[in-house]
């Protein structure tokens, strides 16, 4: 390989390196808008599936938000894992954290696009960063695929109640309880005695006393207004009563609620307050009650009374089909439908550390305690005689500053690439300059009749001369590499053609359930 080719090859490598680094520094922008899943594992909020602004199932979007570092919702740094995603495009699935080490993402069910084959359960190992579809034993016949339901994890078991199925023509609403043992990889079923009526798009969360609370939802195809998110045809289920499933004793029970009961609603989110004694719901599609309603309510679990909390900060737009997770002292709301993401962030933060006043904020601080202990004068009642109250212990989270490492690595890589690229360019410049000087020197020293092609030989340029005694010189048989014929200085020479060096030659339309106020809320694909 010639020196010139080698230089260009090295420059090509440097350009490739710089391109790769710049690609890594380009921020990842999620395509998801709503109907996704969120799973918190080791300070990473994993987001998978869902639909985009054009109501299409997202192809292969899988990413996470690092919540071990401080961030502002106006400048989010998403970490993209889409290149390892093996799950087909889907939406309305359910996910939990489980497995033997409680560090595996379990994904169940959901709708997929026509013609796609999708397994019933997928797992993502957050340590090895790999997906798989494990074989699961248990009940016969095998469980069916359900959608529009919430998965709740407790002691390594994923509880999957209600939801619906779709055969291409008809939606069927369900009220059975599937139980997936994420440690032993086996299926089970819960009791149907006193079970609530079939429904989907409800709110559900685990309580400190081993009960799961179920709230609201829909039990039929429902349509709504995409601007107000009000249900205009069909109905949502009441929040004047809630349902409790005892995971220890496999028992269902019902509790009537009081206070400022929210209007009937579905597709809202539900989280447990930091003290373990209240439920916070946000957003949702609801029946217009005829008065100014709100999107944020609290249910006091000591007396099952609803109230509207005091709230400060900039109130966000209402959302549906979003997800919420309690992380540190915040209720973290992700994506959803009902807001303009060119104005409002995809992530909302509600500081719920003070029960007297919740605060909407834009800054996430990971240094605060993960939970707040309940006061000594109040305790959450046991809803069954055999279940004993217990507070969840905070999980042991590894704080890995991946976002900072990515930024630092990208910056260092860019600097190194820039330095190498500059060095390569300077080296090429000096080489070309030296080459030009060598030709100029050859001409100055009287070698006008010779052109050096730098391949260790010299070529004679044809000339016309009037010289004396020249025949003797030209009749000699010379060797290019050993003898150069000296041309007398008093000659008259003319070059017929100069030699030219080689280097000098050449808004979303919400189409699933709120399309022109005639698209079903719970079940239209």
C-alpha positions in Angstrom: 0.0 0.0 0.0 1.4 3.4 -1.0 1.9 6.1 1.6 -0.9 8.2 0.0 -3.4 5.3 0.2 -2.5 4.6 3.8 -3.1 8.3 4.8 -6.6 8.2 3.2 -7.4 4.9 4.9 -6.4 6.3 8.4 -8.5 9.4 7.7 -11.5 7.2 6.8 -11.2 5.4 10.1 -11.0 8.6 12.0 -14.1 9.9 10.3 -16.0 6.7 11.1 -15.0 7.0 14.8 -16.1 10.6 14.9 -19.4 9.7 13.3 -20.1 6.9 15.8 -19.4 9.2 18.8 -21.7 11.9 17.4 -24.5 9.4 16.9 -24.2 8.4 20.5 -24.4 12.0 21.6 -27.5 12.6 19.6 -30.4 12.5 22.1 -32.8 9.5 21.7 -36.4 10.7 21.2 -39.1 8.2 22.1 -41.9 7.6 19.7 -44.3 6.3 22.3 -47.2 8.4 23.3 -49.5 6.1 25.3 -50.6 2.6 26.2 -47.1 1.5 27.2 -45.7 -0.2 30.2 -43.3 1.1 32.8 -41.2 -1.0 35.2 -38.8 0.3 37.9 -35.7 -1.9 38.4 -32.5 -0.8 40.0 -33.0 2.9 39.6 -34.0 2.5 36.0 -37.5 3.2 34.7 -37.9 0.9 31.7 -40.5 1.8 29.1 -41.7 -0.6 26.5 -44.4 -0.8 23.8 -47.4 1.5 23.3 -48.7 3.6 20.4 -47.4 6.7 18.8 -49.1 10.0 17.8 -50.5 8.4 14.7 -52.1 5.6 16.6 -49.6 3.0 15.4 -48.0 0.4 17.6 -44.4 1.4 18.3 -41.9 -0.8 16.5 -39.2 -2.0 18.9 -39.0 1.1 21.2 -37.4 0.0 24.5 -35.6 2.5 26.6 -35.2 3.7 30.2 -34.8 6.8 32.3 -32.0 6.8 34.9 -33.5 7.9 38.2 -30.3 7.6 40.2 -29.3 11.1 39.1 -30.9 14.5 39.3 -32.7 15.6 36.2 -35.1 18.2 34.9 -38.3 17.2 33.1 -37.5 19.8 30.4 -34.2 18.1 29.5 -34.7 14.3 29.7 -31.9 11.9 28.9 -33.3 8.6 27.6 -31.1 5.6 27.3 -32.1 3.6 24.2 -32.1 -0.3 24.3 -34.2 -0.8 21.2 -31.5 -2.7 19.3 -31.8 -5.6 21.7 -35.6 -5.7 21.9 -37.1 -9.0 20.7 -40.7 -8.2 21.6 -43.0 -7.5 18.6 -44.8 -4.1 18.4 -47.6 -4.2 21.0 -49.7 -2.1 23.4 -52.0 -2.5 26.5 -49.7 -5.2 27.9 -48.9 -5.6 31.7 -45.5 -5.7 33.3 -43.9 -6.1 36.7 -40.5 -6.6 38.4 -40.0 -10.2 39.5 -37.8 -13.3 39.3 -35.6 -15.0 41.9 -33.5 -11.8 42.5 -36.3 -9.4 41.9 -34.4 -7.8 39.0 -36.2 -9.3 35.9 -38.9 -7.5 33.9 -41.9 -9.8 33.2 -44.2 -8.7 30.3 -47.6 -10.3 29.8 -50.3 -10.1 27.2 -51.3 -7.0 25.2 -52.5 -6.4 21.7 -50.2 -6.8 18.8 -50.5 -5.7 15.2 -52.2 -7.9 12.6 -50.1 -10.7 11.4 -47.5 -10.6 14.2 -46.8 -13.6 16.4 -46.3 -12.7 20.1 -45.5 -15.0 23.0 -47.8 -14.7 26.1 -44.9 -13.9 28.4 -41.4 -12.3 27.8 -38.7 -11.7 30.3 -35.9 -9.1 30.3 -32.9 -9.8 32.5 -31.6 -6.4 33.7 -28.2 -7.8 34.7 -27.3 -9.6 31.5 -29.4 -7.2 29.3 -31.1 -10.0 27.4 -34.7 -10.9 26.5 -36.2 -14.4 26.5 -39.5 -16.2 26.3 -39.4 -18.8 29.1 -41.6 -21.9 29.2 -44.2 -21.7 31.9 -46.0 -24.7 33.4 -49.2 -24.8 35.4 -52.9 -24.6 34.8 -54.7 -26.5 32.0 -55.9 -25.2 29.6 -53.1 -22.6 29.3 -54.0 -19.0 30.1 -55.3 -16.9 27.3 -53.9 -13.5 26.2 -55.6 -10.6 28.0 -55.1 -6.8 27.5 -56.0 -3.5 29.2 -55.2 -4.8 32.6 -52.7 -4.0 35.4 -50.1 -6.4 36.7 -49.3 -6.2 40.4 -46.2 -7.9 41.9 -46.1 -9.3 45.4 -43.6 -11.8 46.8 -42.5 -12.9 43.4 -46.1 -13.4 42.0 -47.6 -11.4 39.2 -51.4 -10.9 39.8 -53.4 -10.3 36.5 -57.0 -9.6 37.1 -59.7 -8.7 34.6 -58.9 -7.2 31.3 -60.4 -8.2 27.9 -59.8 -10.2 24.8 -60.5 -9.4 21.2 -61.1 -12.0 18.5 -61.0 -9.5 15.6 -64.7 -8.7 15.9 -65.9 -8.9 19.5 -64.4 -7.7 22.8 -64.9 -9.9 25.8 -64.6 -8.4 29.3 -63.1 -10.7 32.0 -63.0 -11.0 35.8 -60.7 -14.0 36.3 -57.5 -13.8 38.4 -54.4 -15.2 36.7 -51.3 -15.6 39.0 -47.9 -16.0 37.4 -45.2 -17.3 39.8 -42.1 -15.4 38.5 -39.7 -17.4 40.5 -40.9 -21.0 39.7 -42.3 -20.0 36.3 -45.8 -21.6 36.8 -49.4 -20.4 36.4 -52.1 -20.4 39.0 -55.6 -19.0 39.4 -57.4 -16.9 42.1 -60.8 -17.3 43.6 -63.9 -16.2 41.8 -66.1 -16.0 45.0 -67.3 -12.5 45.5 -65.2 -11.3 42.6 -66.1 -7.9 41.1 -67.9 -7.7 37.7 -65.8 -8.0 34.5 -63.9 -4.8 33.5 -60.7 -3.3 32.1 -58.9 0.0 32.3 -59.2 0.1 36.1 -56.7 1.3 38.7 -54.9 -1.1 40.9 -52.1 -1.1 43.5 -50.7 -3.2 46.3 -51.4 -2.2 49.9 -49.1 -2.7 52.9 -51.4 -5.4 54.3 -51.0 -7.7 51.3 -54.2 -6.6 49.7 -54.6 -5.4 46.2 -57.1 -2.6 45.7 -59.1 -2.3 42.4 -60.9 1.0 41.5 -63.2 2.0 38.6 -62.7 1.0 35.0 -65.1 0.1 32.1 -67.2 -2.9 31.3 -68.3 -2.1 27.7 -67.1 -0.3 24.6 -67.1 3.4 25.4 -66.4 6.5 23.4 -65.2 9.9 24.4 -64.3 13.5 23.4 -60.6 13.8 22.5 -60.4 17.4 23.6 -62.1 17.2 27.0 -61.5 13.4 27.6 -65.1 13.2 28.8 -67.0 10.0 28.1 -69.9 10.8 25.8 -71.2 7.4 24.9 -71.3 4.4 27.2 -70.2 4.6 30.8 -67.4 4.1 33.3 -67.7 2.3 36.6 -68.3 4.0 39.9 -65.7 4.9 42.5 -68.2 4.8 45.3 -67.0 1.4 46.1 -63.6 -0.3 45.8 -62.6 -4.0 45.7 -59.9 -5.7 47.7 -58.1 -9.0 47.0 -56.3 -10.6 49.8 -53.2 -12.2 48.2 -52.5 -14.4 51.3 -55.9 -15.9 51.8 -57.3 -15.7 48.2 -60.4 -13.7 49.4 -62.3 -10.9 47.7 -64.1 -8.1 49.6 -65.8 -4.8 48.9 -65.6 -1.5 50.6 -68.0 1.5 50.2 -66.4 4.9 49.9 -67.5 8.3 51.1 -66.4 12.0 51.0 -65.9 13.8 47.7 -66.3 10.8 45.5 -64.8 11.3 42.0 -67.0 10.9 39.0 -67.1 7.6 37.2 -63.8 7.1 35.4 -61.4 4.8 33.6 -57.9 4.8 32.2 -56.5 6.7 35.2 -53.4 5.8 37.2 -53.2 4.7 40.9 -50.3 4.8 43.3 -49.9 4.2 47.1 -48.9 7.3 49.1 -45.5 7.3 50.9 -47.1 6.7 54.3 -49.0 3.6 53.0 -52.3 5.1 54.2 -53.7 6.7 51.1 -54.3 6.1 47.4 -53.6 8.8 44.8 -55.4 8.7 41.5 -54.5 10.9 38.5 -56.2 11.6 35.1 -58.5 9.3 33.3 -61.6 9.6 31.1 -64.7 10.3 33.1 -68.4 11.0 32.9 -69.1 14.8 33.0 -70.7 15.2 36.5 -72.2 18.6 35.6 -69.7 20.5 37.8 -66.0 21.4 37.6 -64.2 18.1 38.3 -60.6 17.5 38.9 -58.1 14.9 37.8 -56.3 14.3 41.1 -58.0 12.7 44.1 -56.9 10.9 47.3 -58.6 8.0 49.0 -57.8 7.8 52.8 -57.4 4.1 53.5 -58.1 4.6 57.2 -61.8 5.4 56.6 -62.2 5.0 52.8 -63.0 8.7 52.3 -62.2 10.6 49.1 -60.9 14.1 49.2 -59.2 16.6 46.9 -55.7 17.4 48.2 -54.1 20.9 48.3 -51.9 21.2 45.3 -49.3 23.9 44.2 -47.1 24.3 41.2 -48.0 24.4 37.6 -51.1 22.1 37.1 -50.5 19.9 34.1 -53.1 18.9 31.5 -55.2 15.8 32.3 -54.0 12.5 30.7 -55.3 9.1 30.0 -53.4 5.9 29.0 -50.4 7.1 31.0 -48.4 5.3 33.7 -47.3 6.3 37.1 -44.6 5.0 39.5 -43.6 6.2 43.0 -39.9 6.9 42.9 -38.3 8.5 45.9 -40.7 11.2 47.1 -42.3 11.7 43.7 -45.3 10.3 41.8 -43.7 10.0 38.3 -46.2 10.3 35.4 -45.0 9.1 32.0 -46.4 9.9 28.6 -50.2 9.4 28.0 -52.8 11.1 25.8 -54.3 14.5 26.4 -51.3 16.9 26.4 -49.2 18.7 23.8 -45.7 17.3 24.1 -44.2 20.3 22.3 -45.3 22.3 25.3 -45.5 19.9 28.2 -42.9 17.3 29.2 -43.5 13.6 28.6 -42.6 13.1 32.3 -44.5 14.8 35.2 -43.3 15.0 38.8 -45.6 15.3 41.8 -43.9 15.7 45.1 -46.1 13.7 47.5 -43.8 13.9 50.6 -46.0 16.3 52.4 -49.6 15.0 52.8 -50.8 18.6 53.6 -49.7 19.8 50.2 -48.6 18.1 47.0 -46.3 20.0 44.6 -46.0 19.8 40.9 -42.3 20.3 40.1 -39.9 19.9 37.2 -36.8 18.8 39.1 -36.1 15.2 40.3 -33.8 14.9 43.3 -32.7 11.3 44.0 -31.1 12.0 47.4 -34.3 12.0 49.4 -35.4 8.9 51.3 -37.3 6.3 49.3 -40.3 6.2 51.7 -41.9 8.0 54.6 -43.0 6.0 57.6 -46.6 6.3 58.7 -47.3 8.2 61.9 -47.5 6.4 65.1 -51.1 7.5 65.8 -52.6 6.0 62.6 -52.5 2.6 61.0 -54.0 0.9 58.0 -56.7 -1.5 59.0 -56.6 -5.2 58.1 -59.4 -6.0 55.7 -59.5 -9.7 56.5 -59.2 -11.4 59.9 -56.1 -13.4 59.0 -54.0 -10.8 57.1 -51.6 -8.9 59.3 -50.5 -5.3 58.3 -46.9 -4.9 57.2 -45.0 -2.1 55.7 -43.1 -2.9 52.5 -39.3 -2.8 53.0 -37.5 -0.6 50.6 -35.6 -2.6 48.0 -31.9 -2.5 47.8 -31.1 -0.4 44.7 -27.7 -0.1 43.0 -27.0 3.5 42.1 -25.2 3.4 38.8 -24.6 6.7 37.2 -25.0 5.4 33.7 -26.2 8.7 32.3 -23.1 10.6 33.5 -20.9 7.8 32.1 -22.5 8.0 28.7 -22.1 11.8 28.6 -18.5 11.7 29.8 -17.6 8.9 27.4 -19.1 10.7 24.5 -17.3 14.0 25.3 -14.0 12.2 25.8 -14.5 10.2 22.6 -15.3 13.4 20.7 -12.2 15.1 22.0 -9.9 12.2 21.2 -11.4 11.8 17.7 -11.0 15.5 17.1 -7.4 15.4 18.1 -6.6 12.3 16.0 -8.5 13.9 13.0 -6.5 17.1 13.4 -3.2 15.2 13.6 -4.1 13.2 10.5 -5.0 16.3 8.6 -1.8 18.1 9.6 0.3 15.0 8.7 -1.4 14.9 5.2 -0.8 18.6 4.8 2.9 18.4 5.7 3.4 15.4 3.4 1.9 17.1 0.4 3.9 20.3 1.2 7.2 18.3 1.3 6.3 16.6 -2.0 5.8 20.0 -3.6 9.1 21.3 -2.2 11.0 18.3 -3.7 9.7 19.0 -7.1 10.6 22.7 -6.8 14.1 21.8 -5.7 14.5 19.5 -8.7 13.6 22.3 -11.1 15.9 24.8 -9.4 19.0 22.6 -9.7 18.7 22.3 -13.5 16.7 19.1 -13.7 14.1 20.9 -15.8 14.2 18.0 -18.3 13.3 15.4 -15.7 10.1 14.5 -14.0 10.4 12.5 -10.8 7.5 10.1 -10.4 8.7 9.1 -6.8 8.9 5.4 -7.8 12.7 5.5 -7.7 13.2 6.2 -11.4 13.6 9.4 -13.5 11.9 10.0 -16.8 13.3 12.2 -19.6 10.9 14.8 -20.9 11.2 15.3 -24.7 12.8 18.6 -25.6 14.2 20.4 -28.7 17.7 21.6 -28.3 20.5 23.3 -30.4 23.6 22.1 -28.7 27.2 21.2 -29.7 28.6 17.7 -29.2 25.3 16.4 -28.0 25.2 13.3 -30.2 27.9 11.6 -28.2 26.0 12.0 -25.0 22.7 10.8 -26.5 24.2 7.8 -28.1 25.3 6.4 -24.8 23.3 3.6 -23.4 22.5 4.9 -19.9 20.8 3.3 -16.9 18.0 5.3 -15.2 19.0 4.3 -11.8 22.8 4.8 -12.1 23.6 7.7 -14.5 21.9 11.0 -15.3 22.9 12.8 -18.4 24.0 16.4 -17.6 22.7 19.0 -20.0 25.0 21.9 -20.8 23.9 25.2 -19.3 24.3 27.2 -22.5 21.7 25.2 -24.3 18.4 26.5 -25.6 15.6 24.2 -24.5 11.9 24.2 -25.0 9.3 22.0 -23.3 6.5 21.3 -25.7 4.0 20.5 -22.8 4.3 21.3 -19.2 3.9 18.4 -16.7 1.0 18.8 -14.4 1.3 17.0 -11.1 -1.4 14.3 -10.5 -2.6 16.1 -7.4 -3.8 19.0 -9.6 -6.1 16.8 -11.8 -9.5 16.6 -10.9 -51.2 17.0 16.9 -52.0 13.8 17.0 -55.3 12.6 16.1 -56.2 10.3 19.0 -57.7 7.5 16.9 -58.0 4.5 19.2 -60.9 5.5 21.4 -61.4 9.2 21.0 -61.7 9.7 17.2 -64.2 12.5 16.6 -65.8 11.5 19.9 -67.0 8.2 18.5 -64.1 5.9 19.2 -64.4 3.4 22.1 -62.2 4.1 25.2 -61.5 0.7 26.3 -61.4 -1.6 23.4 -61.1 -0.2 19.9 -57.8 -1.2 18.1 
